[in-house]
Every structure is written in C-alpha cells, then in structure tokens.
C-alpha cells in the first residue's frame, strides 16, 4: 500500500473514532482506544507484536 493511502486511511480512522465518541457513549473507552490504535498500526503496515507495543506504551506512560 502506498504511504499516502495509508496516511489517509489512518486519518480517516481517527476521524471516525472522534465522530463516534461525539455521537454516543462508549462504555469501555480504554478497550475502544486499544482497538483503534491496533487498527491504525495494521493499516500503516506495522508487523509488530501489538500486545508488546501496547505494554511498552503503558510503561512509558507510567501505568
């Protein structure tokens, strides 16, 4: 996938999340955010161990 298309898709995903959060309550925001972040990594072509990436992010945030 070309970089411009991947960037457009990731921005579209983020915009969709924002619009969804504005229009309705999300009971488990953390799970929703994790799913969105995982989708962004997949769209961008990341072949990472997503659980490890998420754990490292939480570590960096001090959680």
C-alpha positions in Angstrom: 0.0 0.0 0.0 1.3 3.4 -0.8 2.2 5.8 2.1 -0.3 8.5 1.1 -3.1 6.0 1.0 -2.1 4.5 4.4 -1.9 8.0 5.9 -5.4 8.9 4.5 -6.8 5.7 6.0 -5.3 6.3 9.4 -6.6 9.8 9.5 -10.0 8.5 8.4 -9.9 6.0 11.3 -9.1 8.7 13.8 -11.8 11.0 12.4 -14.3 8.1 12.6 -13.4 7.5 16.3 -13.9 11.2 17.1 -17.3 11.2 15.4 -18.3 8.0 17.1 -17.3 9.3 20.5 -19.3 12.5 19.9 -22.4 10.7 18.9 -22.7 8.1 21.6 -21.3 7.0 24.9 -18.6 4.3 24.8 -18.7 2.1 27.9 -15.1 0.8 27.8 -13.1 3.7 26.4 -9.7 2.0 27.1 -10.7 -1.1 25.1 -12.0 1.1 22.3 -8.8 3.1 22.2 -6.7 0.0 22.1 -8.7 -1.4 19.2 -8.4 1.9 17.3 -4.6 2.0 17.9 -4.2 -1.6 16.8 -6.2 -0.8 13.6 -4.0 2.2 12.9 -0.8 0.1 13.3 -2.3 -2.6 11.0 -3.4 0.0 8.4 0.1 1.6 8.5 1.6 -1.8 7.7 3.1 -2.4 11.1 4.1 -6.0 11.6 4.6 -5.6 15.4 3.6 -7.7 18.3 0.7 -5.4 19.2 0.4 -6.6 22.8 4.1 -5.8 23.4 3.8 -2.4 21.7 0.8 -1.6 23.9 2.6 -2.7 27.1 5.6 -0.6 26.2 3.4 2.4 25.6 1.8 1.9 29.1 5.2 1.5 30.6 6.3 4.8 29.1 3.2 6.5 30.4 4.0 5.2 33.9 0.9 2.9 34.1 
